[in-house]
Amino acid sequence: MNFVQSTRRQGRVCKLVVRFLGIASLITVMSSPASAQDLIDHGVSPARKTQRVLEAAGLTLGVSHTFEVIGGNRDAVGTPLAGGLTDAYLRWTPTWQGCSKCGEFRAGYSAYSQTRPSTATDMQGLSSLTAPTFHRWRQAYYQVSPVEGVRIKAGKVDANTEFAVVEAAGDLSNASAGLSPTLFTMPSYPDGALSLNAFVIPAAGFSVGAGAYRTVEGGRYYVTEAGRRWQGSRPRRIAGGFWQQRNGPIHTSGTYITAEQTLISRGAVRRLQVFGRFSTADKTVAPASTHTFAGASWTGFNNRAADSAGIAVFRLSPVLEGLTSDTEVTFEAYYKVVLNSRLEAKLDLQRVQRPGGVADGPSCLVVSLRLRFQLSTGKE
């Protein structure tokens, strides 16, 4: 009942915020001379007129659809035959005069479905998309920088977009490249949580962030992270964090550290990067005590500057009561083809050893294909 009530409350809050945004943006459009001129300019295409009106209002609208097909050794790891995730998002940056530090509002609505529920026995997640069928406002937040070096973010937020992020690992399909099993209580995909976050840059290259989240069970999730980023021809970044979950009498916590390094940089897009993350959790509560992953990616191939390829290895130490457990290891390799600004495709191969940490368990091979279409209009 608490979960249902919390979900309904969050839904009502998001609807009220979006309605307010619609009214505010409409007032902005109607009061903008530039947008009024665009509406009567018959020499401009309807698509361009729409974009000019949205730009005048400070609005950006976008939609994307990711379709995924997964196949492999079903005796070892059951997989959904196909699934699709549709994301629609809105960003509003006020364009009123004297509002250079008014911040911005963002909201994202997502819907996911698959041909049948996944029965995968691995613990790290073969796909970052796989989830029970859902449709909801996953994020709806406002962020502002009142002074230089300070950022405040409040609303419904996916915590994994701000904490424990490995930026260079974004193209990996394995779910634990984003959200580690040791971070099992972090409010993240497929749903965010109401929260308050603050980020400070105390000195050049350094950053400190903290967030407090309300969980669906009515508990609290706290996370802090500190990091350092080096710029230059070979940029690198390192960060470490601590999280704590408080849900009634149950308290648990964990730590993580992330690292990224550019080894080769040729021009604006061609680069070779290595990356990794190590995380721990309380083994008396968490499904895994430690989780490690490391990999490398290369972006830019001859005349295909946007294409990328990468490899990674994931290692999980599960906690299995009463069973003889062993380390689950997954190897992944992918190649992503960017056909144009709207369409991309990715072929991914994963091999899982000892799925679920079952000693002497059969290894399996999994192949997936993703197609992603995206479109946006309005303010850049």
C-alpha positions in Angstrom: 0.0 0.0 0.0 2.9 2.4 0.8 4.3 1.8 -2.6 1.0 2.4 -4.4 0.4 5.6 -2.4 3.9 6.9 -3.0 3.7 6.2 -6.7 0.3 8.0 -6.9 1.7 11.0 -5.0 4.7 11.3 -7.3 2.5 11.0 -10.3 0.3 13.8 -9.1 3.3 16.0 -8.4 4.7 15.4 -11.9 1.4 16.2 -13.5 1.0 19.5 -11.6 4.6 20.5 -12.5 4.1 19.6 -16.2 0.8 21.6 -16.3 2.5 24.6 -14.8 5.3 24.3 -17.3 2.8 24.2 -20.2 1.0 27.4 -19.0 4.3 29.2 -18.4 5.7 28.3 -21.8 2.5 29.3 -23.5 2.7 32.7 -21.9 6.3 33.0 -23.0 5.4 32.1 -26.6 2.4 34.5 -26.8 4.5 37.3 -25.3 7.5 36.8 -27.7 7.5 39.1 -30.7 10.0 36.8 -32.5 7.7 33.8 -32.2 4.7 35.8 -33.4 6.6 36.9 -36.5 7.6 33.3 -37.2 4.0 32.2 -37.1 3.1 34.5 -40.0 6.2 34.0 -42.0 4.8 32.0 -44.9 8.3 31.5 -46.4 9.4 29.1 -43.6 8.5 25.4 -43.5 6.1 24.2 -40.7 8.9 22.2 -39.1 11.2 25.3 -39.0 8.3 27.5 -37.7 7.7 25.0 -34.9 11.4 25.0 -34.0 11.5 28.8 -33.9 8.5 29.0 -31.7 10.0 26.4 -29.3 13.3 28.2 -29.3 11.6 31.5 -28.4 9.9 29.8 -25.5 13.2 28.1 -24.4 11.6 24.6 -25.0 13.2 21.5 -26.3 11.1 18.4 -27.2 12.5 15.0 -28.0 11.6 11.4 -28.5 13.5 8.2 -28.9 12.8 4.5 -29.4 15.2 1.7 -28.7 14.3 -1.7 -30.1 16.3 -4.7 -28.9 16.4 -8.3 -29.9 18.3 -10.9 -27.7 19.2 -14.5 -28.4 21.5 -17.1 -27.1 21.9 -20.2 -25.0 18.4 -20.3 -23.4 19.2 -23.4 -21.3 21.8 -21.4 -19.4 20.2 -17.9 -19.5 16.6 -17.3 -20.4 16.2 -14.0 -22.4 13.3 -12.0 -23.8 12.9 -12.4 -27.5 12.5 -8.7 -28.1 11.8 -5.5 -26.2 11.3 -1.8 -26.8 11.9 1.4 -24.8 10.3 4.7 -25.8 11.5 7.9 -24.2 9.9 11.3 -24.5 11.5 14.3 -22.8 11.0 18.0 -22.4 13.5 20.7 -21.3 12.5 24.2 -20.5 15.0 27.0 -20.0 13.2 30.3 -19.2 14.0 33.0 -21.8 12.6 35.9 -19.8 14.7 39.1 -19.7 17.1 39.1 -16.8 16.7 35.4 -16.2 20.1 34.2 -17.1 20.3 32.2 -13.8 16.8 30.9 -13.6 18.0 27.3 -14.3 16.0 24.7 -16.3 13.3 22.2 -15.9 13.4 18.7 -17.4 10.9 15.9 -17.5 11.0 12.5 -19.1 8.3 9.9 -19.7 9.2 6.4 -20.6 7.4 3.2 -21.7 8.9 -0.3 -21.9 7.5 -3.6 -23.1 8.8 -7.0 -24.1 7.5 -10.1 -25.7 7.7 -12.1 -22.4 9.2 -11.7 -18.9 12.9 -12.4 -18.7 14.0 -15.5 -16.9 17.7 -14.7 -16.9 19.7 -16.4 -14.2 22.7 -14.1 -14.3 22.9 -11.4 -11.6 24.6 -8.6 -13.5 21.9 -8.1 -16.1 22.4 -8.9 -19.8 20.6 -5.7 -20.9 20.3 -2.3 -19.4 16.8 -2.0 -20.9 15.2 -5.2 -19.5 12.6 -4.5 -16.8 9.0 -5.4 -16.0 6.6 -3.6 -18.5 6.1 0.0 -17.3 5.1 3.4 -18.4 5.6 6.4 -16.1 7.3 9.8 -15.6 10.8 8.5 -14.8 12.2 12.0 -14.1 10.8 15.5 -13.5 13.2 17.9 -11.9 14.4 21.5 -11.7 18.1 22.5 -11.5 19.7 25.8 -11.0 23.2 27.3 -10.5 22.6 30.3 -8.2 26.4 31.1 -8.1 29.3 29.9 -10.1 30.5 26.4 -9.0 27.2 25.5 -7.3 24.3 23.4 -8.8 21.1 22.5 -7.0 18.8 19.7 -8.4 15.4 18.9 -6.9 12.5 16.7 -8.0 12.2 13.2 -9.3 15.7 12.1 -10.3 17.5 9.0 -11.5 20.4 8.9 -9.0 22.6 6.9 -11.3 22.7 9.9 -13.7 24.7 11.8 -11.1 26.4 9.3 -8.9 28.6 6.2 -9.6 28.6 7.2 -13.3 31.3 5.8 -15.7 30.9 8.2 -18.6 33.0 6.2 -21.1 30.9 3.0 -20.5 27.6 4.4 -21.8 27.5 2.2 -24.9 27.9 -1.1 -23.0 24.7 -3.2 -22.9 25.3 -5.1 -19.6 23.2 -3.5 -17.0 25.9 -3.5 -14.3 28.0 -1.0 -16.4 25.4 1.5 -15.2 24.0 0.3 -12.0 26.1 -2.2 -10.1 24.3 -5.0 -8.1 26.0 -3.7 -5.0 24.1 -0.4 -5.5 20.9 -2.4 -5.4 18.9 0.2 -3.4 19.9 3.2 -5.5 16.8 4.9 -7.1 17.5 4.4 -10.8 16.1 2.8 -13.9 13.3 2.0 -14.4 12.2 4.8 -12.0 13.7 7.7 -10.2 12.7 9.1 -6.8 11.8 12.5 -5.2 15.1 14.0 -4.1 17.3 17.0 -3.3 20.8 17.1 -4.7 23.6 19.6 -4.3 26.9 19.8 -6.2 29.9 22.1 -5.5 33.2 22.7 -7.3 35.4 24.0 -4.5 38.5 24.3 -6.8 39.4 23.8 -10.4 39.0 20.2 -11.4 37.5 19.1 -8.0 33.8 18.3 -7.3 31.7 17.3 -4.4 28.1 16.1 -4.6 25.4 14.8 -2.2 21.8 13.6 -2.6 18.9 12.6 -0.4 16.2 10.4 -2.0 12.9 9.2 -0.8 12.4 5.5 -1.6 9.2 3.9 -2.7 9.0 2.0 0.7 9.0 5.4 2.5 12.7 5.1 3.6 15.6 7.4 2.8 18.6 6.9 0.5 21.7 9.1 1.0 24.7 9.3 -1.3 27.8 11.5 -1.4 30.6 11.6 -4.0 33.9 13.5 -4.4 36.0 13.5 -7.5 38.7 15.1 -9.6 38.8 15.7 -13.3 42.0 16.5 -15.3 41.7 18.3 -18.6 44.2 18.4 -21.5 45.0 16.3 -24.5 44.5 13.1 -22.4 41.7 13.9 -19.9 41.0 11.6 -17.0 38.7 11.4 -14.1 38.5 9.6 -10.7 35.7 9.7 -8.2 34.6 7.9 -5.0 31.4 7.7 -3.1 29.5 6.4 -0.1 25.8 5.5 0.1 23.5 4.6 3.0 20.0 3.2 2.9 17.6 3.8 5.9 14.3 2.0 5.6 12.7 1.4 9.0 14.8 -0.9 11.1 16.9 -1.9 8.0 20.1 0.1 7.5 22.7 -0.8 4.9 25.5 1.0 3.2 28.3 0.6 0.6 31.1 2.3 -1.3 32.3 2.7 -4.8 35.2 4.2 -6.8 35.3 5.0 -10.6 38.1 5.9 -12.9 38.4 6.9 -16.6 41.5 7.7 -18.7 41.9 8.8 -22.3 45.0 7.1 -23.7 44.9 8.4 -27.3 43.1 11.5 -28.6 43.1 12.4 -32.2 41.0 15.4 -33.1 37.7 16.2 -31.5 36.1 12.7 -31.6 38.7 10.0 -32.2 39.9 8.6 -28.9 40.8 5.5 -27.0 39.6 5.3 -23.4 39.9 2.9 -20.5 37.6 2.9 -17.6 36.4 0.9 -14.5 34.5 0.8 -11.3 34.9 -1.1 -8.0 32.0 -1.2 -5.5 31.2 -2.9 -2.2 28.1 -3.5 -0.1 27.0 -5.1 3.2 26.9 -8.8 2.4 24.3 -9.5 5.1 21.7 -7.5 3.1 23.0 -7.0 -0.5 22.8 -9.7 -3.2 26.5 -9.2 -3.8 29.5 -8.2 -1.6 31.8 -6.8 -4.3 31.5 -5.9 -8.0 34.2 -4.9 -10.4 34.2 -4.0 -14.1 36.8 -2.6 -16.4 36.9 -2.0 -20.1 38.1 0.1 -23.1 36.4 1.9 -26.0 37.5 3.4 -29.2 35.5 6.1 -31.0 36.1 7.1 -34.6 37.1 4.9 -37.5 38.5 6.5 -40.6 35.6 8.3 -42.3 33.1 7.0 -39.6 34.0 9.4 -36.8 30.9 8.7 -34.7 31.1 4.9 -34.7 32.5 3.2 -31.6 33.6 -0.2 -30.4 34.4 -1.5 -26.9 35.2 -4.4 -24.7 34.6 -5.0 -21.0 34.8 -7.7 -18.3 32.5 -7.8 -15.3 33.2 -9.7 -12.1 30.6 -10.3 -9.3 30.9 -12.0 -6.0 27.3 -13.1 -5.1 25.9 -13.8 -1.7 24.0 -17.1 -1.8 22.7 -18.5 1.4 23.1 -22.3 1.8 24.6 -22.7 -1.7 28.1 -23.2 -3.0 28.7 -20.0 -4.8 31.4 -18.8 -7.2 32.3 -15.6 -9.0 30.1 -14.7 -11.9 32.2 -13.3 -14.8 30.8 -11.7 -18.0 32.8 -10.7 -21.0 31.3 -8.2 -23.4 32.2 -6.7 -26.8 30.2 -4.4 -29.1 30.3 -2.3 -32.2 28.0 0.7 -32.7 27.2 2.2 -36.1 25.9 5.7 -36.2 24.0 5.9 -39.5 23.0 9.5 -39.1 21.9 12.0 -36.4 18.7 10.1 -35.9 19.5 6.4 -36.3 22.1 4.1 -34.9 22.6 0.4 -34.5 24.7 -1.7 -32.1 25.7 -5.4 -32.2 26.6 -6.8 -28.8 28.2 -10.1 -27.8 28.4 -11.4 -24.2 29.7 -14.6 -22.6 28.6 -15.4 -19.1 30.6 -17.8 -16.9 28.9 -19.4 -13.9 25.5 -17.4 -14.2 24.1 -16.6 -10.8 27.3 -17.6 -9.1 26.4 -21.3 -9.3 29.6 -23.3 -9.0 30.3 -25.4 -12.1 27.3 -23.7 -13.7 27.2 -23.8 -17.6 28.6 -20.9 -19.5 26.4 -19.2 -22.1 26.7 -17.0 -25.1 24.3 -14.1 -25.7 23.9 -11.9 -28.8 21.8 -8.8 -29.0 21.0 -6.1 -31.6 19.8 -2.7 -30.8 18.3 -0.1 -33.1 17.8 3.4 -31.8 15.8 6.2 -33.4 15.8 9.7 -31.9 14.4 13.1 -32.9 14.3 16.5 -31.2 13.3 20.0 -32.0 13.4 23.4 -30.2 16.2 25.1 -28.3 19.6 23.6 -28.8 
